[in-house]
């Protein structure tokens, strides 16, 4: 049985796109609860004085009918558990109609006037509107009055006058039920359209604000990089030794590289999360670019959440620089990588078995480690550690998830 995705009085606070729909549902639930209380009270008073059915049957039918109806009324007014109690009443009341001929058997002399179940026909349709999809609501709108008509014809007898009178009641109940369903459906559609328009407007405004902020950031980065390039050119002009000229060239190359990277970052769009497999594929892609074989040992915990896109890209770029260094300075000897990911941290290690180097002896102008590895990982909130000895080099990149 299909169930409508929206339930009266129940909404997810995180889903702001259903803001208006949730309020409309709450209002309809409140109005439906009050109307059900008034109609149910009228039916209850008639049931107390009814002599249509056997006294024992009357007690049983009243209990199984008015207990869930009362709970549905309270739930609609309070705004909680409407779906549960609405479903119970919507299912129980047709069973009451099926049991009606057994409860009234042999009591035709007391059949004058409308029975108390007549007043509750459209409340069953209203209860179905709390729970079911529109198609099932229409099924209930027809099925419940038809069951009532069959029960009354069995109670009163199949005379033509009885069938005609009961038929008019059934048609009236069906028409009223259809009207109730159409009004509820119309209000839901209007609320959904309003929420969609509101969500589109907010998204358009957010996109415009993001584009403006991106442009401002691009201008600022361009100005900063422009100053860096000028500083490199001034250093090149004043250089008097090969060492100074090499340093100026490195400064200019680094400034231009950062400028290009900044421009690419501005076009990357939102920081969409990526799976841990992104790291593994990125490392293998870097190794393929350098025509080396890279063994990647992975330890990804089950149920590990995705990683922020910028963090994953920064780790791949930093590890890629470590791979490039291993290929250039160690010939790729014993090159391998370890990737460990769980719900707390990400650890990437690039290991080679080269001759190693003295990290303290690396010149300040050498930015392969400081800029492309350490600074890049630090920019996304992580930290990098380089350990090197005669037996090889280990570059460890670590990023902790925010608690």
Secondary structure as UniProt FT lines:
FT   TURN            8..9
FT   TURN            13..14
FT   HELIX           16..18
FT   HELIX           19..48
FT   HELIX           55..78
FT   HELIX           82..103
FT   TURN            104..106
FT   HELIX           108..110
FT   HELIX           116..120
FT   HELIX           121..131
FT   HELIX           134..156
FT   HELIX           160..238
FT   HELIX           242..266
FT   HELIX           277..289
FT   TURN            290..291
FT   STRAND          295..300
FT   TURN            302..303
FT   HELIX           309..330
FT   TURN            331..334
FT   STRAND          336..341
FT   STRAND          345..352
FT   HELIX           359..361
FT   TURN            364..365
FT   HELIX           367..369
FT   HELIX           370..375
FT   HELIX           376..378
FT   TURN            379..381
FT   STRAND          383..389
FT   TURN            390..391
FT   STRAND          392..400
//
